[in-house]
Amino acid sequence: MTAVAGDGARPELSAGDAVTRLGSGGPWEALYGYCRVVRAGQVAITAGCTSTVDGRVAHVGDAAAQTAQAIRIGLDALAEVGAGPADVVRTRMYVTDRMFADEVGRAHNAVFGAVRPVATMVVVAGLIDPEHLVEVELEAWLGDR
């Protein structure tokens, strides 16, 4: 992960809170002006994570494997700012067809079944690469850490 410079805009935070922005070097971050993970005080949030590895879509045609890969990418990003799977309090899953809902949900459960964050799954018309079947966002609460 690499530190990302912001535009100077800063949300209202309590005294002593810091904002950390880290990029993964993914193909769209610099082009579209975002980073992989932001930690603002006690909250850490990932950008949408897909099954993109080394600039290419991994697990083409396999929604469950894409979900597992996307979650791994998100958890790796959260780890960079001090959060682990047990800290995840919210997930969002975007799927390109409702027929993938069960396998995406089961892949989510394999990672978060014991944690049980709140979750949303939405069917969308498409994602940035037509080979992407799922995109995942993670949010974590770090308490006083």
N, C-alpha and C positions, 0 to 999 in steps of 0.2 A: 504494500500500500504506500501511496505517496501523499504528502500533504498537498492540499489544494488551496490556492488563494481565492478568497471570496471577492465580492464586489464592494465590500465595506459595509453592506447592510447587515444589521445584527438584530435578532429578535430581542424582545424585552426579557431579560434574565435577572435573577437575583444577584446581588453583589458576590463576587467570587466565582460565579459560574463561568465556564469557558466553553467555547464552541470549537470542536475539532472536526475538520473535514478531510476525509481521506479518499483518494481515487485509486482504482485498481489498474488503470491503464487500459481499460476496455475500449473498444473501437468507437463508442458513441459518446463517452464522457466529455472529452475536450470539444468535440464537434457540436454537441448540444448543450454544453455548459452545466454539467452536474457532476456529482461525485458518487462513489459507491456507498459511503456511510457517513453520517453526521452524528456526532455526540454533542448534545447541548445540555450541560448540567447532568441531570440524572437520567436523561432519555437518550437512547441511541436508535437511529432509524436507518434502514437501508433503502437505497433506490430499488427499483424493480430489478430483480435478478432472474436471468434466463440461463439456459443451458448453453452458454457461449464460453468456449474454452479456446484460448489462443486465437481469438478472433473468428472462430468457426462454430457453427451449431453442432453440439454433441448430441448423440442419442436421437437422431432424426427418426421421426415416426413413433417414438416410444414416450408417451406422456408421463408414465410413472418414473422412468429413468431421468427424463428432463426435470421433473419436479425434485427428485432427490438431488440432482446436480445443482439446481438453482438454490435449493435450501442450503446445501454445503457452501456454495459461494457466499450466500447471505450470512451464514454463521461464521465463516472465515473472516468476513468483513467486521462483524460484531466483535469477534475476538480481538481484532486490532484496537478496539476502543474499550476493551475490558469486560465485555458481556459474553455470556455463554448461553447455551440452549435453555437452561432453567430460568434465565432472565427474560426470555421472550414472553411478552404479554399480549401481542396482537400479530396476526398474520393476515395477509391478503393474497388470494390466488386468482389469477386471471387465466381462464382457459378459452381456447378458440372453438371448442365444441362441447356441448353438454355431455356427449358420450364419453368424454374423458373424466368427468366429475368423480366417479368412483375410484378410478386408479390414482388420480391426483390426490383425492382425499385420503386414500390408504397410504400413499407415500408420505403425506403430511403426518398422519398418525404414527407411522414408523419412527419419526423423529420426535414429535411433540405429544404423543399419546399420554405420557406421564405428566407433562407440563400443563397441557390443556389451555393454551392461550385462547383468547377470543379470536374468531376467524371469520373471514368472508371469502366466498368463492363466487366469482362473477364470470358469466360467459360474455366474451367480447368478439367483435367482428374479425379481429386479426391483431397480430403483433408486428413489430418492426421488421422481422425477417419471417417470411412465410413458412419456414421450417420450424419456427418456435411454436410449440403447442401450449406452453404455460409460462407465466411470469409470476414471481413471488416477491412480496415485500415483507420485511420483518421489522418489528418494533420491540425494543427491550427497555426495561426499567432497571436502573442500577442502584437505586436507593442512595445510601450515603457513601458509596464508593467513588 
